[in-house]
Amino acid sequence: MEGGKAPPPAGGGEAEEDDFGYRLFPERNKKLQSFLRRSFFTFHNRCQLMLRMTLESNPYAQLLLDAMKQSGCTVFSDRHFSCEDCDACVGGGFDSATSQIVLCQNNIRHQSHMNRVVTHELIHAFDHCRAHVDWFNNVKHLACSEIRAANLSGDCTLMNEITRFKFGLKGHHQTCVRDRAIRSILAVRKVSREAAEKAVDEVFDSCFNDLEPFGRIPHSKIDAKRAYKDFQNRDRYNANL
């Protein structure tokens, strides 16, 4: 989940007492509002417009959408995204039970934030598509996907860290990825900080170095565009084999 994070993932004990983060997404347990009612809700309209802009023009999202389609998991905007009101501490989340990305319409206020949230959650969706992720019973699986999402979504770019008043030199990107992965786990799982840190540390190296489908860490939109072009060329090459 992004910004505090989202519904799904898993791992660890006390499953009978854990709501898996759904408390942060109250509309998940409500019947869908009528289209007419939702259409007049300003936050909802803004969320839908920003989502469309992201899906149509953001290279991070476009690469992930193509990669998921290639993996047999085509994403449809009206089926796999839902703009909803959420707890104030989260920007979005991936609900693995419905294969749906939740976008927190009351918390996402600008396009760059929407771009980042959609990218972050699409990485979770991509992991869900390509691997047998045990979101609800294996905290290491959750930790791995959170590491990948923080590493590849732009969450830890220099500019984003500056806006958080966090500065560092060598190794700062890795520190940011680790901290945000731990933070996300704690938002959705009833585990101690020590347990979350242990899970992240145990899988950090392998998951941090898993750069699919980008092939590189995209530190900017320019990097993401290059990665998208490389992905398209790789796809064409494989098709000709």
Phi, psi and chi 1 to 4 in degrees:
 res  aa     phi    psi   chi1   chi2   chi3   chi4
   1 MET       -  154.9  122.7 -173.4  153.4      -
   2 GLU  -108.5  136.8 -163.2  -78.4  -19.6      -
   3 GLY    83.2   -5.1      -      -      -      -
   4 GLY   162.7  -39.6      -      -      -      -
   5 LYS   107.4 -163.8 -144.1  116.1 -148.3   95.1
   6 ALA  -130.8 -177.5      -      -      -      -
   7 PRO   -49.5  -49.2  -21.0   20.5      -      -
   8 PRO   -78.2  -85.4   39.1  -30.9      -      -
   9 PRO   -26.2  179.9  -33.1   30.7      -      -
  10 ALA  -146.5 -163.7      -      -      -      -
  11 GLY   113.0  152.3      -      -      -      -
  12 GLY    86.3  177.2      -      -      -      -
  13 GLY   -87.2 -166.2      -      -      -      -
  14 GLU    57.6   34.5  -55.9  179.7   26.6      -
  15 ALA   -60.6  -33.5      -      -      -      -
  16 GLU   -68.3  -19.4   69.1  -76.7   -1.7      -
  17 GLU  -104.1   -0.6  -61.7  179.0    0.8      -
  18 ASP  -100.4  134.8 -156.0  -31.1      -      -
  19 ASP   -97.4    8.0   65.4    3.3      -      -
  20 PHE    57.6   27.5  -57.1  106.9      -      -
  21 GLY    86.6   -0.3      -      -      -      -
  22 TYR   -66.1  -18.9  -78.3   94.7      -      -
  23 ARG   -62.0  -24.2   69.8 -167.5  178.0  -77.4
  24 LEU   -79.0  -11.4  -55.5  176.1      -      -
  25 PHE  -129.5   71.7  -55.4   83.7      -      -
  26 PRO   -58.8  -28.3   20.7  -33.6      -      -
  27 GLU   -74.1  -10.9  -68.6 -165.7   17.9      -
  28 ARG   -62.2  -26.2  -67.5  -82.7   87.1 -170.3
  29 ASN  -101.8    7.8  -66.6  -38.4      -      -
  30 LYS  -105.9  155.7  -65.3 -179.9 -179.5  178.3
  31 LYS   -68.6  145.6  -67.3 -177.9  178.8  178.7
  32 LEU   -60.4  136.2  -68.9  176.8      -      -
  33 GLN   -70.8  156.4  -62.4  173.4  -27.4      -
  34 SER   -62.6  151.1   69.6      -      -      -
  35 PHE   -59.5  -40.3  173.5   78.2      -      -
  36 LEU   -61.2  -44.6 -177.0   62.3      -      -
  37 ARG   -64.9  -43.6 -178.6  179.4  174.4 -172.6
  38 ARG   -67.9  -32.6  -67.0  168.3   70.7   95.3
  39 SER   -66.1  -23.0   67.5      -      -      -
  40 PHE   -94.4    4.2  -75.0  105.1      -      -
  41 PHE   -92.6  113.7 -170.5   43.0      -      -
  42 THR   -56.6  -46.9  -56.9      -      -      -
  43 PHE   -57.0  -40.7  -79.8  170.4      -      -
  44 HIS   -66.1  -44.4 -172.5   75.4      -      -
  45 ASN   -61.1  -45.7  -74.1  -19.2      -      -
  46 ARG   -61.5  -43.0 -178.0  179.6   64.2 -174.5
  47 CYS   -60.0  -45.0  177.6      -      -      -
  48 GLN   -64.0  -40.3  -66.8  -79.2    8.0      -
  49 LEU   -66.6  -43.5  -70.8  171.2      -      -
  50 MET   -66.4  -38.6  -72.6 -166.4  -65.3      -
  51 LEU   -59.8  -46.1  169.9   61.4      -      -
  52 ARG   -61.0  -41.1 -175.7  165.7   62.8 -172.9
  53 MET   -61.5  -42.5  179.8   70.3   72.4      -
  54 THR   -62.5  -49.1  -63.8      -      -      -
  55 LEU   -65.5  -28.9  -61.3 -178.4      -      -
  56 GLU   -89.3  -22.8  -68.8  178.1   -6.5      -
  57 SER  -133.5  -12.2   63.4      -      -      -
  58 ASN   -87.6  121.9 -176.5  -98.0      -      -
  59 PRO   -66.1  -31.3   23.0  -33.6      -      -
  60 TYR   -59.9  -51.6  -69.5   85.1      -      -
  61 ALA   -65.8  -41.2      -      -      -      -
  62 GLN   -63.3  -40.0  -69.7  174.5  -37.0      -
  63 LEU   -63.1  -45.2 -168.7  159.1      -      -
  64 LEU   -66.0  -38.8  -74.9  158.8      -      -
  65 LEU   -62.9  -42.9  -68.3  171.4      -      -
  66 ASP   -65.5  -40.8  -80.9    7.8      -      -
  67 ALA   -65.1  -39.4      -      -      -      -
  68 MET   -68.3  -40.2  -70.9 -170.6   67.4      -
  69 LYS   -61.5  -42.5 -176.9  176.2 -178.3  180.0
  70 GLN   -63.5  -29.4 -175.9  177.3  -60.2      -
  71 SER   -87.0    2.8  -62.4      -      -      -
  72 GLY    90.8   15.9      -      -      -      -
  73 CYS  -125.7   68.3  -59.7      -      -      -
  74 THR   -61.9  134.4  -59.4      -      -      -
  75 VAL  -100.2  131.0  175.8      -      -      -
  76 PHE  -114.2  128.9  -61.5   96.7      -      -
  77 SER   -60.8  -36.7   59.4      -      -      -
  78 ASP   -80.7  -16.7   56.5  -15.1      -      -
  79 ARG  -101.2  -39.3  160.3   66.1 -178.4   85.6
  80 HIS  -104.2    3.8  -65.2  106.5      -      -
  81 PHE  -128.2  141.7  -66.9   91.7      -      -
  82 SER  -140.9  120.4  179.2      -      -      -
  83 CYS   -85.7  121.0  -69.2      -      -      -
  84 GLU  -142.3  162.6  -57.4  175.9    8.9      -
  85 ASP   -79.5  139.2  -75.8  -16.7      -      -
  86 CYS  -134.2  174.3  -49.9      -      -      -
  87 ASP   -59.7  149.8 -173.1  -88.0      -      -
  88 ALA   -64.3  -16.4      -      -      -      -
  89 CYS   -90.2   -1.1   70.8      -      -      -
  90 VAL  -125.1  153.1  -65.4      -      -      -
  91 GLY  -104.9  -25.2      -      -      -      -
  92 GLY   180.0  176.9      -      -      -      -
  93 GLY  -166.5  162.8      -      -      -      -
  94 PHE  -109.0  118.1  174.7   63.8      -      -
  95 ASP   -93.3   99.7 -173.7  -11.6      -      -
  96 SER   -67.6  -23.4   60.3      -      -      -
  97 ALA   -66.2  -29.6      -      -      -      -
  98 THR  -116.5    0.1   59.6      -      -      -
  99 SER    53.9   44.8  -63.7      -      -      -
 100 GLN  -127.1  139.2 -165.5  168.6   48.6      -
 101 ILE   -94.1  126.0  -71.1  172.1      -      -
 102 VAL   -95.2  128.6 -177.2      -      -      -
 103 LEU  -113.2  123.4  -59.6  171.2      -      -
 104 CYS   -82.7   93.4  -62.0      -      -      -
 105 GLN   -63.8  -24.4   60.1 -167.0   14.9      -
 106 ASN   -84.4  -10.1   54.8  -41.5      -      -
 107 ASN  -115.4  -21.8  -61.9  -30.8      -      -
 108 ILE   -89.1  107.4  -60.0  174.6      -      -
 109 ARG  -105.3  -15.1  -54.3  -64.9  174.6   83.3
 110 HIS  -144.8  163.2   47.8   81.8      -      -
 111 GLN   -63.3  -40.3 -170.5   64.2   49.9      -
 112 SER   -63.6  -34.7   61.4      -      -      -
 113 HIS   -67.6  -43.1 -169.8 -164.8      -      -
 114 MET   -59.3  -43.9  175.5   63.9   78.0      -
 115 ASN   -56.3  -44.9  -67.1  -16.7      -      -
 116 ARG   -69.6  -41.7 -161.1  163.4   65.7 -112.1
 117 VAL   -64.8  -47.1  171.8      -      -      -
 118 VAL   -60.8  -44.2  169.3      -      -      -
 119 THR   -61.1  -47.8  -59.2      -      -      -
 120 HIS   -56.7  -48.5 -173.6  112.2      -      -
 121 GLU   -73.6  -30.5  -56.9  -50.8  -25.9      -
 122 LEU   -66.2  -30.0  -83.2  174.1      -      -
 123 ILE   -64.9  -41.5  -68.2  169.7      -      -
 124 HIS   -61.5  -43.2  -70.0  -39.6      -      -
 125 ALA   -64.2  -39.2      -      -      -      -
 126 PHE   -62.8  -43.7  175.6   75.8      -      -
 127 ASP   -62.5  -40.1  -71.5  -13.5      -      -
 128 HIS   -62.6  -36.0 -174.3   68.0      -      -
 129 CYS   -73.2  -44.3  172.5      -      -      -
 130 ARG   -90.0  -17.5   69.1  165.6 -178.2  159.9
 131 ALA  -134.6  160.5      -      -      -      -
 132 HIS   -86.7   78.0  -61.6  -68.7      -      -
 133 VAL   -81.5  122.3 -177.9      -      -      -
 134 ASP   -92.5   78.6 -171.3   -7.6      -      -
 135 TRP   -58.7  -37.7  -62.1  108.6      -      -
 136 PHE   -94.3  -10.2  -62.3  103.1      -      -
 137 ASN  -130.3   -5.3  -62.2  -64.2      -      -
 138 ASN  -132.2  102.0 -167.6  -36.0      -      -
 139 VAL   -65.2  -24.2   71.3      -      -      -
 140 LYS   -68.2  -36.0  -70.2 -176.7 -178.0  179.1
 141 HIS   -64.0  -45.1  -74.2 -166.1      -      -
 142 LEU   -60.4  -45.5  169.2   58.5      -      -
 143 ALA   -59.4  -41.8      -      -      -      -
 144 CYS   -62.8  -45.8 -173.2      -      -      -
 145 SER   -67.7  -35.1 -167.9      -      -      -
 146 GLU   -68.0  -36.7  -66.9  -65.2   -2.4      -
 147 ILE   -62.5  -47.5  -69.6  165.7      -      -
 148 ARG   -62.6  -41.3  -78.6  176.3   33.2   74.9
 149 ALA   -66.5  -42.8      -      -      -      -
 150 ALA   -66.8  -35.0      -      -      -      -
 151 ASN   -73.7  -38.5 -172.4   28.7      -      -
 152 LEU  -105.7  -10.8  -59.7  173.3      -      -
 153 SER   -89.4  -11.2   66.5      -      -      -
 154 GLY    96.1    1.6      -      -      -      -
 155 ASP   -54.7  -35.3  -74.4   -8.9      -      -
 156 CYS  -110.2   26.2  -70.1      -      -      -
 157 THR   -65.2  159.4   61.6      -      -      -
 158 LEU   -57.1  -43.9  177.1   61.0      -      -
 159 MET   -65.2  -40.1  -71.0  -52.9  -59.6      -
 160 ASN   -65.1  -38.7  -77.6  -27.8      -      -
 161 GLU   -69.0  -35.8  -78.5  -67.8   86.5      -
 162 ILE   -63.6  -39.7  -71.1  175.5      -      -
 163 THR   -66.4  -21.4   62.1      -      -      -
 164 ARG   -91.2    3.5  -60.4  173.5 -171.6  129.4
 165 PHE    61.1   37.8  -60.3  102.3      -      -
 166 LYS  -118.1  126.6  -66.3 -175.7  177.6 -179.5
 167 PHE  -130.5  147.7  -50.2   93.1      -      -
 168 GLY  -166.0  167.0      -      -      -      -
 169 LEU  -109.8 -115.5  -61.4  174.6      -      -
 170 LYS   -63.2  130.1 -174.6  176.3 -179.5 -179.8
 171 GLY    80.3    6.9      -      -      -      -
 172 HIS   -67.8  -35.7 -177.3   71.8      -      -
 173 HIS   -60.3  -47.1  179.6   77.2      -      -
 174 GLN   -61.1  -39.4  -70.8   88.8  -28.5      -
 175 THR   -63.4  -42.7  -61.5      -      -      -
 176 CYS   -62.1  -46.2  172.1      -      -      -
 177 VAL   -59.5  -46.7  168.8      -      -      -
 178 ARG   -61.4  -47.3  179.6  179.6 -178.3  -84.3
 179 ASP   -63.8  -41.2  -70.7  -11.6      -      -
 180 ARG   -72.9  -31.7  -66.5 -172.2   70.3   78.8
 181 ALA   -65.9  -43.7      -      -      -      -
 182 ILE   -62.6  -43.9  -68.2  169.0      -      -
 183 ARG   -60.2  -41.5  176.7 -177.1  171.3 -173.6
 184 SER   -66.3  -41.9  -67.4      -      -      -
 185 ILE   -61.3  -45.3  -67.1  170.6      -      -
 186 LEU   -64.8  -26.0  -67.9  175.0      -      -
 187 ALA   -72.2  -29.7      -      -      -      -
 188 VAL  -115.8   -5.6  -61.6      -      -      -
 189 ARG  -129.7  141.5  -63.5  -64.4  -65.3  151.9
 190 LYS   -87.3   71.8  -69.6 -177.2  178.7  178.6
 191 VAL  -126.7  159.1  -62.0      -      -      -
 192 SER   -72.0  161.3   66.7      -      -      -
 193 ARG   -60.7  -37.9 -176.5  171.1 -174.5   85.7
 194 GLU   -61.9  -40.5  -69.2   72.5   17.7      -
 195 ALA   -67.4  -40.2      -      -      -      -
 196 ALA   -65.2  -43.5      -      -      -      -
 197 GLU   -63.0  -40.6  -70.1  175.9  -13.6      -
 198 LYS   -63.2  -43.8 -176.3  173.8 -175.2  -68.6
 199 ALA   -63.5  -44.2      -      -      -      -
 200 VAL   -64.4  -45.1  168.1      -      -      -
 201 ASP   -63.9  -36.2  -70.6  -17.6      -      -
 202 GLU   -69.7  -27.6  -72.6 -178.5   -8.8      -
 203 VAL  -113.2    3.5  -59.3      -      -      -
 204 PHE   -58.8  -52.3 -171.1   85.7      -      -
 205 ASP   -59.3  -49.0  -72.7  -15.7      -      -
 206 SER   -67.9  -39.1   60.2      -      -      -
 207 CYS   -78.4  -34.1  -62.3      -      -      -
 208 PHE   -64.3  -33.8 -177.5   84.0      -      -
 209 ASN   -89.4   -0.4  -69.9  -49.8      -      -
 210 ASP   -87.0  101.6  179.7   -0.9      -      -
 211 LEU  -103.2   11.2  -56.0  179.2      -      -
 212 GLU   -69.1  143.6  -74.6  -59.6  -49.7      -
 213 PRO   -93.6   11.5   35.9  -36.4      -      -
 214 PHE   -76.1  -35.8  -69.5   89.6      -      -
 215 GLY    80.5   -5.5      -      -      -      -
 216 ARG  -161.6  165.3   68.5 -177.7   76.7 -170.4
 217 ILE   -85.1  113.2  -61.9  174.6      -      -
 218 PRO   -81.9  100.7   28.4  -30.5      -      -
 219 HIS   -82.3   -6.9  -68.0  -69.6      -      -
 220 SER  -159.0  172.7   65.5      -      -      -
 221 LYS   -62.5  -34.0  -95.8 -167.2  174.3 -178.0
 222 ILE   -62.6  -45.3  -66.8  175.7      -      -
 223 ASP   -60.0  -42.3  -75.9  -13.9      -      -
 224 ALA   -64.5  -39.6      -      -      -      -
 225 LYS   -63.7  -41.0  -72.4  178.9 -179.9  178.8
 226 ARG   -65.1  -41.5  -70.6  171.4  177.9  163.9
 227 ALA   -63.7  -39.6      -      -      -      -
 228 TYR   -65.0  -42.4 -174.1   28.1      -      -
 229 LYS   -63.7  -42.9 -176.4  175.7 -178.9 -179.6
 230 ASP   -63.0  -39.0  -71.5  -14.3      -      -
 231 PHE   -63.9  -43.9  178.9   84.5      -      -
 232 GLN   -63.3  -41.5  -68.5  175.2  -48.3      -
 233 ASN   -66.8  -37.7  -70.4  -24.6      -      -
 234 ARG   -64.0  -39.6  178.0  175.4   60.0  178.3
 235 ASP   -63.9  -41.8 -169.7   25.2      -      -
 236 ARG   -67.2  -38.5  -65.5 -170.7 -168.9  100.5
 237 TYR   -63.3  -46.6  173.7   77.6      -      -
 238 ASN   -63.7  -32.5  -69.3  -23.6      -      -
 239 ALA   -68.5  -25.0      -      -      -      -
 240 ASN   -91.4   -3.1  -67.8  -34.3      -      -
 241 LEU   -71.7      -  -69.8  179.6      -      -
